[in-house]
Amino acid sequence: MTNDNTLTNKRIRLRIPKEYHQEPVISRLVSDYSLTVNISAAILGSDAIGDGWFDLDLQGTSPQIDNALIYLNDLDLEIWDESETDIW
């Protein structure tokens, strides 16, 4: 039986369109949802042309992670759940 306060990890790949490059999307995962976020890989051009891609390791309780994913979905960002498969 899992406890709502048990820490869990979730790996996702997130596409952030260029119109969100000036928004603190990843920072809000930490400040608003109290997650620990590790960026394991990223592609974001220095000239901010095109979309950014981030491989994120999220750590928090299941409710914190679920609420953060709702936030990302509400922004209409593309999210791939990579927790189930190890592609590296």
N, C-alpha and C positions, 0 to 999 in steps of 0.2 A: 504494500500500500504506500503510495507516495504522499508526502506532506507538501502543502502549498509553499512552505518555507524552505524546502530542500533546493539547494542550488543545482542548476542543470546547465548544460551547454548546448548551443544550437549553432550550426554552421550554415550561413546563407551566402549567396552571391546576389549583389544588389546593383542594379543599373540606375545611375543618377543622371537624368538628362541635363543638357547644358543650361537650361533655364533654372535649375536648382543649384548650380555651382556656387552661388553666393549665399545659399541658405545653409544653416548649421545642422543639416540632417543627422549626421552621425553624432555630433555633439549632443543633440537632443536625446538620443538613445541613452546617453550617460546621465545628463542632468534631469530629464523629465521622467525617465523610466528606471533609473538607478541600476542600469546594466554596466557590466564590465565589458568593454568592446576591444577586441584585438583585430587590427587590420592585417590579415595574413598575406594579402596581395591586393594591388590596386593598379589601375591604368587611368590616368587623368592627365591630359595634355597641358603643358604649361601655358599655352595660349588660350586655354579654355574653349577650344573648338571641339564640338562633338560631346558624346556622352562619356561619363566616368563609370568605371566598373570596380566594385570592391568585393573582395572575399572577406567576410567578417565572421569572427568567432564571438558569439554572444554568450555571456554568463549572467545568470540571474535566476530568480524563481520562475516557475512555469507561468504564473499570472503576469509577472513583469515582462517576460519575453512575448507572451500572447498579446499584451497591450501594445508593446512596441511594434509588433508586426501589424496590428490594426492601424497604428499611426502611419507606418510605411505604405500600407495598402490605401489608406485615405489620401495619401499624396499621389496615388496612382503610379507608384514606382514598380518596376519589374523586380520580382524576388524569386530566386530559386533556392529551394531547401536542399542543402547539401549534407545534412546530418546523417542521412541514411547511406550515402555512398562516399567512399574515399577516393577522390579523383587525382590526388597528388601522389 
